[in-house]
Amino acid sequence: MSSFFKSLNRDKVLLLMALPGTLWFLIFSYLPMFGTVIAFKDFKIHRDGFFASVLNSKWVGFENFKFLFSTEDAFIITRNTILYNMALIFLGLVLAVAIAITLNELVNKRMAKVYQTAMFMPYFLSWVIISFFTFSFLSVDKGVLNQLITSFGGDPVAWYADKRFWPYILIFMGIWKSIGYSSVVYLAAIAGIDKSYYEAAMIDGASKWQQIKFVTLPLLKPLMVILTILAIGGIFRSDFGLFYQIPRDSGVIYSVTNVIDTYIYRSMSQTGNLGMSTAAGLYQSVVGFVLVMVTNYIVKKINKENAIF
Protein backbone atom coordinates (compact mmCIF):
# COMPACT_ATOMS: atom_id res chain seq x y z
CA MET A 1 0.00 0.00 0.00
CA SER A 2 2.86 2.37 0.81
CA SER A 3 4.38 1.79 -2.63
CA PHE A 4 1.01 2.70 -4.17
CA PHE A 5 0.94 6.05 -2.39
CA LYS A 6 4.58 6.68 -3.28
CA SER A 7 3.87 6.09 -6.98
CA LEU A 8 0.73 8.23 -6.65
CA ASN A 9 2.78 11.08 -5.20
CA ARG A 10 5.49 10.62 -7.82
CA ASP A 11 3.07 10.79 -10.75
CA LYS A 12 0.65 13.35 -9.29
CA VAL A 13 1.35 15.92 -12.04
CA LEU A 14 0.58 13.42 -14.81
CA LEU A 15 -2.52 12.21 -12.97
CA LEU A 16 -3.80 15.77 -12.59
CA MET A 17 -3.27 16.34 -16.31
CA ALA A 18 -5.26 13.18 -17.09
CA LEU A 19 -8.04 14.01 -14.62
CA PRO A 20 -10.19 16.28 -16.91
CA GLY A 21 -10.21 13.70 -19.71
CA THR A 22 -10.96 10.89 -17.25
CA LEU A 23 -13.89 12.80 -15.75
CA TRP A 24 -15.21 13.60 -19.24
CA PHE A 25 -15.24 9.94 -20.26
CA LEU A 26 -16.72 8.89 -16.92
CA ILE A 27 -19.58 11.39 -17.07
CA PHE A 28 -20.40 11.34 -20.77
CA SER A 29 -19.36 7.84 -21.87
CA TYR A 30 -19.52 5.38 -18.98
CA LEU A 31 -22.31 6.61 -16.71
CA PRO A 32 -24.82 6.90 -19.61
CA MET A 33 -24.24 3.20 -20.36
CA PHE A 34 -26.82 2.49 -17.66
CA GLY A 35 -29.41 3.89 -20.07
CA THR A 36 -28.85 1.06 -22.55
CA VAL A 37 -31.38 -0.95 -20.54
CA ILE A 38 -34.04 1.25 -22.15
CA ALA A 39 -33.41 -0.65 -25.39
CA PHE A 40 -35.08 -3.68 -23.81
CA LYS A 41 -38.05 -1.84 -22.27
CA ASP A 42 -41.25 -0.17 -23.37
CA PHE A 43 -40.07 3.15 -21.94
CA LYS A 44 -42.73 5.32 -20.31
CA ILE A 45 -42.12 8.62 -18.56
CA HIS A 46 -42.75 8.43 -14.80
CA ARG A 47 -43.51 11.45 -12.64
CA ASP A 48 -40.75 10.51 -10.15
CA GLY A 49 -37.95 11.04 -12.66
CA PHE A 50 -35.68 9.14 -15.02
CA PHE A 51 -34.67 6.26 -12.76
CA ALA A 52 -38.28 5.65 -11.78
CA SER A 53 -39.19 5.69 -15.48
CA VAL A 54 -36.57 3.03 -16.24
CA LEU A 55 -37.52 0.81 -13.30
CA ASN A 56 -41.27 1.00 -13.89
CA SER A 57 -41.18 0.54 -17.67
CA LYS A 58 -42.25 -2.86 -18.95
CA TRP A 59 -39.52 -5.30 -20.07
CA VAL A 60 -40.06 -6.21 -23.75
CA GLY A 61 -36.79 -7.97 -24.59
CA PHE A 62 -35.73 -7.63 -28.21
CA GLU A 63 -39.03 -6.20 -29.45
CA ASN A 64 -37.49 -2.74 -29.96
CA PHE A 65 -34.77 -4.18 -32.20
CA LYS A 66 -37.37 -5.40 -34.67
CA PHE A 67 -37.98 -1.75 -35.60
CA LEU A 68 -34.79 -1.55 -37.66
CA PHE A 69 -35.17 -4.90 -39.41
CA SER A 70 -38.90 -5.15 -40.02
CA THR A 71 -39.25 -1.90 -41.96
CA GLU A 72 -39.33 -1.88 -45.77
CA ASP A 73 -36.52 0.70 -45.78
CA ALA A 74 -34.12 -1.45 -43.72
CA PHE A 75 -32.06 -2.51 -46.74
CA ILE A 76 -31.94 1.00 -48.24
CA ILE A 77 -30.79 2.79 -45.09
CA THR A 78 -28.23 0.08 -44.28
CA ARG A 79 -26.89 0.15 -47.84
CA ASN A 80 -26.63 3.94 -47.85
CA THR A 81 -24.94 4.05 -44.45
CA ILE A 82 -22.29 1.48 -45.35
CA LEU A 83 -21.53 2.74 -48.87
CA TYR A 84 -21.32 6.40 -47.88
CA ASN A 85 -19.04 5.62 -44.96
CA MET A 86 -16.82 3.39 -47.10
CA ALA A 87 -16.44 6.18 -49.66
CA LEU A 88 -15.76 8.79 -46.98
CA ILE A 89 -13.21 6.58 -45.21
CA PHE A 90 -11.31 5.66 -48.38
CA LEU A 91 -11.34 9.09 -50.04
CA GLY A 92 -10.70 10.81 -46.72
CA LEU A 93 -7.63 8.68 -46.13
CA VAL A 94 -6.16 9.13 -49.61
CA LEU A 95 -6.83 12.86 -49.85
CA ALA A 96 -5.74 13.63 -46.28
CA VAL A 97 -2.40 11.90 -46.80
CA ALA A 98 -1.93 13.53 -50.22
CA ILE A 99 -2.68 17.02 -48.88
CA ALA A 100 -0.43 16.51 -45.85
CA ILE A 101 2.47 15.44 -48.07
CA THR A 102 1.83 18.35 -50.46
CA LEU A 103 1.80 20.91 -47.63
CA ASN A 104 4.97 19.42 -46.18
CA GLU A 105 6.77 19.66 -49.53
CA LEU A 106 5.89 23.32 -50.14
CA VAL A 107 9.01 25.47 -50.05
CA ASN A 108 7.14 28.59 -48.89
CA LYS A 109 6.16 27.51 -45.36
CA ARG A 110 4.22 30.72 -44.71
CA MET A 111 1.91 30.00 -47.65
CA ALA A 112 1.67 26.38 -46.53
CA LYS A 113 0.27 27.60 -43.18
CA VAL A 114 -2.21 29.82 -45.05
CA TYR A 115 -3.41 26.87 -47.16
CA GLN A 116 -3.59 24.63 -44.08
CA THR A 117 -5.66 27.19 -42.17
CA ALA A 118 -8.02 27.70 -45.14
CA MET A 119 -8.66 23.95 -45.38
CA PHE A 120 -9.03 23.59 -41.61
CA MET A 121 -11.66 26.32 -41.21
CA PRO A 122 -14.66 24.35 -42.61
CA TYR A 123 -14.21 21.85 -39.79
CA PHE A 124 -15.43 24.48 -37.32
CA LEU A 125 -18.58 25.34 -39.28
CA SER A 126 -21.84 23.67 -38.29
CA TRP A 127 -23.81 21.71 -40.87
CA VAL A 128 -26.67 24.19 -40.48
CA ILE A 129 -24.49 27.02 -41.78
CA ILE A 130 -23.02 24.83 -44.50
CA SER A 131 -26.52 23.81 -45.61
CA PHE A 132 -27.34 27.47 -46.31
CA PHE A 133 -24.12 27.85 -48.29
CA THR A 134 -25.01 24.73 -50.24
CA PHE A 135 -28.52 26.04 -50.90
CA SER A 136 -27.05 29.28 -52.29
CA PHE A 137 -25.31 27.15 -54.92
CA LEU A 138 -28.10 24.64 -55.60
CA SER A 139 -31.23 26.79 -55.40
CA VAL A 140 -33.40 26.36 -58.50
CA ASP A 141 -34.04 30.03 -59.20
CA LYS A 142 -31.21 31.94 -57.50
CA GLY A 143 -28.51 29.29 -57.15
CA VAL A 144 -25.02 30.02 -58.46
CA LEU A 145 -24.81 26.75 -60.41
CA ASN A 146 -28.16 27.25 -62.13
CA GLN A 147 -27.26 30.82 -63.04
CA LEU A 148 -24.07 29.53 -64.67
CA ILE A 149 -26.02 26.82 -66.49
CA THR A 150 -28.63 29.27 -67.80
CA SER A 151 -25.95 31.79 -68.83
CA PHE A 152 -24.58 29.12 -71.20
CA GLY A 153 -28.05 28.41 -72.59
CA GLY A 154 -28.93 25.39 -70.48
CA ASP A 155 -32.01 24.62 -68.40
CA PRO A 156 -31.91 25.02 -64.60
CA VAL A 157 -31.64 21.81 -62.61
CA ALA A 158 -33.95 21.01 -59.68
CA TRP A 159 -31.10 19.76 -57.51
CA TYR A 160 -33.26 19.05 -54.46
CA ALA A 161 -35.66 16.94 -56.50
CA ASP A 162 -33.16 14.92 -58.56
CA LYS A 163 -31.53 12.08 -56.62
CA ARG A 164 -28.90 11.31 -59.28
CA PHE A 165 -26.51 14.01 -58.05
CA TRP A 166 -26.83 13.58 -54.30
CA PRO A 167 -24.37 10.72 -53.67
CA TYR A 168 -21.65 12.91 -55.21
CA ILE A 169 -22.81 16.06 -53.41
CA LEU A 170 -22.91 14.39 -49.99
CA ILE A 171 -19.52 12.72 -50.41
CA PHE A 172 -17.99 15.98 -51.65
CA MET A 173 -19.41 18.00 -48.74
CA GLY A 174 -18.33 15.38 -46.19
CA ILE A 175 -14.77 15.34 -47.53
CA TRP A 176 -14.64 19.16 -47.86
CA LYS A 177 -15.57 19.66 -44.21
CA SER A 178 -13.32 17.02 -42.66
CA ILE A 179 -10.27 16.91 -44.91
CA GLY A 180 -8.51 19.83 -43.25
CA TYR A 181 -8.65 18.26 -39.80
CA SER A 182 -7.58 14.84 -41.09
CA SER A 183 -4.62 16.26 -43.01
CA VAL A 184 -3.34 18.06 -39.88
CA VAL A 185 -3.00 14.69 -38.10
CA TYR A 186 -0.89 13.26 -40.91
CA LEU A 187 1.06 16.51 -41.30
CA ALA A 188 2.03 16.31 -37.63
CA ALA A 189 3.16 12.71 -38.15
CA ILE A 190 5.27 13.73 -41.15
CA ALA A 191 6.88 16.54 -39.15
CA GLY A 192 7.96 13.95 -36.59
CA ILE A 193 9.84 11.79 -39.11
CA ASP A 194 13.60 11.85 -38.56
CA LYS A 195 15.25 13.99 -41.27
CA SER A 196 18.19 11.61 -41.46
CA TYR A 197 15.99 9.16 -43.41
CA TYR A 198 15.52 11.74 -46.17
CA GLU A 199 19.20 12.68 -46.10
CA ALA A 200 20.19 9.05 -46.55
CA ALA A 201 17.69 8.70 -49.40
CA MET A 202 19.08 11.80 -51.15
CA ILE A 203 22.63 10.47 -50.79
CA ASP A 204 21.43 7.28 -52.52
CA GLY A 205 20.07 9.45 -55.36
CA ALA A 206 16.37 9.11 -54.55
CA SER A 207 14.06 11.58 -56.27
CA LYS A 208 11.38 13.49 -54.37
CA TRP A 209 8.73 10.96 -55.41
CA GLN A 210 10.97 8.07 -54.33
CA GLN A 211 11.50 9.74 -50.94
CA ILE A 212 7.74 9.95 -50.50
CA LYS A 213 7.20 6.39 -51.69
CA PHE A 214 9.96 4.68 -49.70
CA VAL A 215 10.29 6.94 -46.63
CA THR A 216 7.18 9.02 -45.94
CA LEU A 217 4.42 6.54 -46.79
CA PRO A 218 5.96 3.51 -44.98
CA LEU A 219 6.45 5.58 -41.84
CA LEU A 220 2.88 6.91 -42.06
CA LYS A 221 1.46 3.43 -42.58
CA PRO A 222 0.96 2.54 -38.85
CA LEU A 223 -1.00 5.76 -38.24
CA MET A 224 -3.04 5.23 -41.41
CA VAL A 225 -3.94 1.69 -40.35
CA ILE A 226 -4.92 2.69 -36.78
CA LEU A 227 -7.12 5.58 -37.91
CA THR A 228 -8.74 3.38 -40.56
CA ILE A 229 -9.53 0.66 -38.00
CA LEU A 230 -11.17 3.24 -35.73
CA ALA A 231 -13.10 4.69 -38.67
CA ILE A 232 -14.37 1.24 -39.64
CA GLY A 233 -15.78 0.95 -36.11
CA GLY A 234 -18.14 3.79 -36.96
CA ILE A 235 -19.20 2.50 -40.36
CA PHE A 236 -22.78 1.93 -39.12
CA ARG A 237 -22.95 5.49 -37.82
CA SER A 238 -23.28 8.56 -40.00
CA ASP A 239 -22.66 12.27 -39.65
CA PHE A 240 -26.24 13.24 -38.86
CA GLY A 241 -25.82 16.89 -39.88
CA LEU A 242 -24.44 15.96 -43.29
CA PHE A 243 -27.33 13.66 -44.23
CA TYR A 244 -30.11 15.65 -42.56
CA GLN A 245 -29.20 19.31 -43.03
CA ILE A 246 -27.58 19.35 -46.48
CA PRO A 247 -30.51 17.73 -48.40
CA ARG A 248 -32.86 20.07 -46.45
CA ASP A 249 -35.16 17.16 -45.54
CA SER A 250 -36.28 16.69 -49.15
CA GLY A 251 -38.45 13.57 -49.13
CA VAL A 252 -38.10 13.15 -52.89
CA ILE A 253 -34.47 12.04 -52.53
CA TYR A 254 -34.76 9.95 -49.36
CA SER A 255 -33.76 6.81 -51.24
CA VAL A 256 -30.20 8.14 -51.64
CA THR A 257 -29.88 10.44 -48.61
CA ASN A 258 -31.57 8.47 -45.85
CA VAL A 259 -29.17 6.65 -43.50
CA ILE A 260 -29.72 4.82 -40.22
CA ASP A 261 -29.29 7.91 -38.05
CA THR A 262 -31.64 10.15 -40.04
CA TYR A 263 -34.22 7.38 -40.36
CA ILE A 264 -34.19 6.83 -36.60
CA TYR A 265 -34.59 10.55 -35.94
CA ARG A 266 -37.50 10.94 -38.35
CA SER A 267 -39.19 7.82 -37.05
CA MET A 268 -38.71 8.76 -33.39
CA SER A 269 -39.99 12.30 -33.98
CA GLN A 270 -43.21 10.72 -35.22
CA THR A 271 -43.61 7.87 -32.69
CA GLY A 272 -41.71 9.28 -29.71
CA ASN A 273 -40.55 5.76 -28.81
CA LEU A 274 -37.29 6.21 -26.89
CA GLY A 275 -36.83 2.46 -26.53
CA MET A 276 -36.54 1.97 -30.28
CA SER A 277 -34.04 4.82 -30.57
CA THR A 278 -31.90 3.36 -27.78
CA ALA A 279 -32.07 -0.08 -29.39
CA ALA A 280 -30.81 1.35 -32.67
CA GLY A 281 -27.95 3.15 -30.92
CA LEU A 282 -26.97 0.00 -29.02
CA TYR A 283 -27.08 -2.01 -32.26
CA GLN A 284 -24.75 0.49 -33.96
CA SER A 285 -22.35 0.45 -31.00
CA VAL A 286 -22.20 -3.35 -30.79
CA VAL A 287 -21.65 -3.72 -34.54
CA GLY A 288 -18.98 -1.02 -34.42
CA PHE A 289 -17.18 -2.79 -31.57
CA VAL A 290 -17.27 -6.10 -33.44
CA LEU A 291 -15.93 -4.47 -36.61
CA VAL A 292 -13.04 -2.87 -34.71
CA MET A 293 -12.13 -6.19 -33.10
CA VAL A 294 -12.35 -8.12 -36.39
CA THR A 295 -10.40 -5.52 -38.36
CA ASN A 296 -7.74 -5.30 -35.67
CA TYR A 297 -7.47 -9.11 -35.64
CA ILE A 298 -6.96 -9.20 -39.42
CA VAL A 299 -4.33 -6.44 -39.27
CA LYS A 300 -2.61 -8.24 -36.40
CA LYS A 301 -2.36 -11.41 -38.49
CA ILE A 302 -0.81 -9.45 -41.36
CA ASN A 303 1.48 -7.20 -39.34
CA LYS A 304 1.37 -7.28 -35.55
CA GLU A 305 3.10 -3.90 -35.20
CA ASN A 306 0.34 -2.05 -37.07
CA ALA A 307 -2.49 -3.36 -34.87
CA ILE A 308 -4.04 -1.21 -32.15
CA PHE A 309 -3.69 -3.95 -29.52
N, C-alpha and C positions, 0 to 999 in steps of 0.2 A: 504493500500500500504506500509506503514511504517513497519507493521508486516512482510510483505513479504521480505523486504530488511533485516530486522533483522534476520529472519530465514535463508536467503541466506548467510548472513555473518557468522552466527553460524555454518552452515553446509558446509562452503566453502571448507574445506579439503576433505570431502567425495565427494563433487561435482567435485572437480578437479581429484580425483581418478577415478570417473565414466566417466569423459570426453572422454578419449581415446576410451573406448568401445562404448560410445554413438555416437561418430563421425564415428567409423568403421561401425556400423549398419546403420547410416544415409547415408553414402556414398555408401556402397556396398550392402545394403539390401533394403532401402526405395527409394532412388533416382532412381535406375534401374527399379522400378516398373512402371515407365512411359513407359518403352519399351514394356510392355505387350500388348499395343495397336497394335503392329506389328502382333500379332496373328490373328487379324481380317482384315489384309490388305495384298494386293499383293505387298510385299515390293520390291521397286526398288531403287537402289543407285542413289542419286542426287548429282550433282557436288557441290552444296552449303553446303554439310555436312549432318550429321545424322538427325537433326531436320527437315531439308528441305526434306530429304528422307521420313521421317515418314509422314509429312504433305501432300506431293504430291503423295504418294502411294495410289492406288485405294482401296477403302473399299470393302471387299468381304464377310464380316460377318463370318459365321461358315464354310466356304469352306475349310479353312486350317485344321480344326479338322477332316474332313473326311479322311485325310491321314492316321491317326492311325487306323480307324475302317473299312475302305474299302479294306485294303490290305488282301491278303490271309494269311499272317503271323500274323495277329492281335491276334488270339487266342494263338498261340505258344509263342509269346513274352510276352503277358500278363500272361500266365500260368507260364512261366519260372521266370518272375520277382517276382510274388507273392510267388511261392513255394520256391525259393532260399532265399528270404528275411525272410519267415516264419522259415525256417530251421536255418538261421543265427541268427535270433532273439532268438529263443528258445534255441539252443545249446550255443549261446554266453552267455545268461543269466545263464544257469545251470553251465557251465564250469567256468565262471568268478566268480560266487559266491563260487563254490567248491575250486578253486585255492586260492581265497582270504582267505577263512577259513583255508585251509591247510597251507598257509604261516604264518598266524597269530598264528597257533598252534605249529609251529616249535620252538623247545627249543633254537637251535642255531640261534640267530637273525642275526648274521653276514652272515651265509649261506643263510638265508631267503632273505636278501637284494641282495645277488649274484643271486639267482634264480629269484627274482623279476626283477632285471635289465636285465637278459638274456631273459626273456619273454617279456619285454617291448621294447627291441631293434628293433624287426621286425616292430614295428609301425612306425618307422622313415624311413624305407626303401621305396623307390618308387616301384610301380608295375613293372616298366620297369626293374629295377635291379632284382626283384624277378622273373620275367619271364625268365631271363637268368639262374638263379639258377634252376628254374623248368625244363627248357630245358636240363640242364646238367644231370638231373635225368631221363628225359623221352625221350631223343633223341634215335632214332631207332638204330643207329650204335654205338654211343659212350656213351649212357646214362648209369648211374650207375645201374638203375633197370634192364635194359636189360642185362647188363654184369653179374649181379647176376643170372638172369634167365638162361642165356646160360651156366654159370658155373655149374649149377645144371642139365644141359642137356635139358633145355626147349628151345622153339623158341622165338625169340625176338618179342615184341609186338609193333605195330605201334600205339602208344598212341595218336598221333595227327590225326589219321584217324579212330579211334574207339570211338564212342560216348558213349559207355556203361559206361566208367570209369569217364567221365567228371563231372557229378553231384557230385560225391564223391570228386574228385580232387578240384573243385571250392569251395565247402563247407569247405573242410579241409584247403585250402589256406586262405580263408576269415577268418576263426576262428583263424588260426595260427598267422595272422598278427595283429588282433585286440584284442585278448584275454588278452594280457599283459596290455594294456591301460584300458580295462574294469575292470580287476581284481583290479587295483590300486584304482579305484573309490570305490569299495566295501571294499577294505582293509582299506581305510581311514575312511569309515563309521564304520567298526568294531573297529578300534582304538579309536573312539569317544564314544563307549558304556561304560557306567559307570561300573567299576569293582565290585561295590558292588552287582550287579545282580548276577555275577558269584560266589561271595563269599557266598551269600545267598543260591544259588543252591548247592554249595558244602557242606554247613552246613546241607542241607536237604538230602544229600547223592546222589546227581545227578552225573551220570557218565559224561565223556567228551562228548559222543554222545548226552546225554540228555541235557547238557548245550547248545550244538549247536542247538538242536531241539527246545528247549523251551525258550532260551534266545537270541542267535545270530540271527537265522532266523526270528523270529517275529519282532525283532527290525530292521532288514534289509528290511522287507517287504515293507514299504512305499517307500523307494528308489528304490527297484526292480520294483514296480508298476509304478512309475513316469517315470523311464527310459524306461520301456516297452511301455508305452503310447506314448512317444516321438518317439520311434523306429517304432511303428506301423504307425505313421504319414509319415514315409518315405518308406513304404512298396511298393509303386509304383516307387520308385527310386532305382537305383542299383549303386554299386561301379563300375564306368566305367572302371577303370584300371584293376580290377579283371577279368571282363568278356571280355575285349578287349585285354589286353596284355598277360594274362596267356595262353589262347588258341592259341596265335600267329596268329590270324585272319585266322584260318583254316576253310574254307567254308564247309568242309565235315561234321563238327560237329555243324553247326549253329543251328540245331534243338534243341540242349540241352544247347548251350552256348549263344544264342542270347537273349538279354533282351531289354526292351524298349529303354534304353539309347544308347546301341550299335547299335540298328536298326536305330534309329534316326540319329546317327552320320554317319553311312554308307550311308543312304539314302540322307542325306543333302550334303555329300561330292560328290555325283553323280549329284544331281539336283541343289544344291546351293540355295534352297528355304528357306530363313531365316524365313519367315512367318510360314511355317509348323513346323520348329524347335521350335519357340516361342510358337506356339499353343500346342505342345506336353509338353513343360515345364510348361505352365499354367495349362494344364489338370492334370499333376502330382501334382502340388502345391495345386490345389483346392481339388482333391481327398484326398491328405494327410491331409489337414486342416479338411475336413469332418470326416475322420477316427479318428483324434485326438479328435475332439469334441464328436463323438459318443462313443469312447472308454472311454473318461473321464466321460461322462454321465452315462455309465454302471457301472463304478467303483464307482462313486458318489452314485448311488442307493444301491450298495452293502455295501460300507464303505466310508462315506463322508470324513473321515480323510485322506484316501489314494489318493484322487483325487488331480489333479493339481490345479484346481480352482472350 
